[in-house]
Amino acid sequence: MEQNDLVSVSTVSVTKDLNLSRIDDDIILFDDFANLPVPGRPSRNLGLIVGMCLQGSYKYTADTEVYHVHAGEVHIIHEGQVVDNFRPSDDVRGIGIMMSYDFFHEIVKGIHELSSLFLFSRSHPVFKLQANEIEDAVDYFKLVKKKVDESGKHFRKDVVRMLISAMVYDLSNAIYRIQMGNDKKQTRAEAIFTTFIRLVEQNYRTERRVGWYAHQMCITAKYLSETVKQVSKRTPNDWIDNYVVMELRVQLKNTTKSIKEIAQDMCFPNQSFMGKYFKEHVGMSPMSYRKS
């Protein structure tokens, strides 16, 4: 099947007629798996989906690989993956969160060791939680849903962002517990990706050239690009731009710095250059974003 034939599923495509708990096109909550936006044919996921099976089971395919999810297990579907063949059992119950790519990366931007978590969820998209971890996850979900539904609150989105960040940290504790019991060694490609992400986290404010990162790692830019794409399905430039854009969003929304000062802080040649860069990636000017 050609890529153009694929249905795209995102927080934008999920109809508001379903009356689900949501904030704009950033986040949607599912407390009934009957409401999952499952197309009748293969679809490319354009956000991040985290689901947990509470009863029964279901299976699905992601990038042609079949996954079975049972009660007490979490599944993660990443942006860009092609999903098909969702088959729930008759008694299935579960909860899920669907987030836009931008909203998710606003949340995880400050999370340490993001590369390790990303690699784990790519290679272990389905993993089992302990009883207390399941209880905590359900409690987080209920609290997030409650805050999402409080549509009149001025800081609703910020509160939800912080709650989900806390939930990600708690899930990360479970992930590290599982990792400690896993003897599988990191591949060469995974090690390169991990090193690259850590370098980006430390240097994205001043360095945005793939060649610079490759030089620091003593490999060619071509090899770095091929390896990062193989592991993460995204290019090095995609990752660098993601960190830069998220930082620009944070500074525009949460500081009183002028746009010229932000451009200087982020080592852009000038304010105009930063404005063009921001508009290319966000779809609006820095000033329009600050006012929105």
Salt bridges, closest charged atoms under 4 A:
ASP25 OD1 - LYS16 NZ 3.46
ASP25 OD1 - ARG22 NH2 3.31
ASP26 OD2 - LYS157 NZ 2.42
GLU73 OE1 - HIS70 ND1 3.51
GLU79 OE1 - ARG234 NH1 2.28
ASP102 OD2 - ARG249 NH2 2.69
GLU106 OE1 - ARG161 NH2 3.09
GLU133 OE1 - ARG177 NH2 2.80
ASP149 OD2 - LYS145 NZ 3.06
GLU150 OE1 - LYS147 NZ 3.61
GLU150 OE1 - LYS153 NZ 3.42
ASP158 OD1 - ARG161 NH1 3.09
GLU207 OE1 - ARG209 NH2 3.08
ASP241 OD2 - HIS281 NE2 3.13
GLU247 OE1 - LYS109 NZ 2.76
GLU247 OE1 - ARG205 NH2 3.56
ASP265 OD2 - LYS257 NZ 2.60
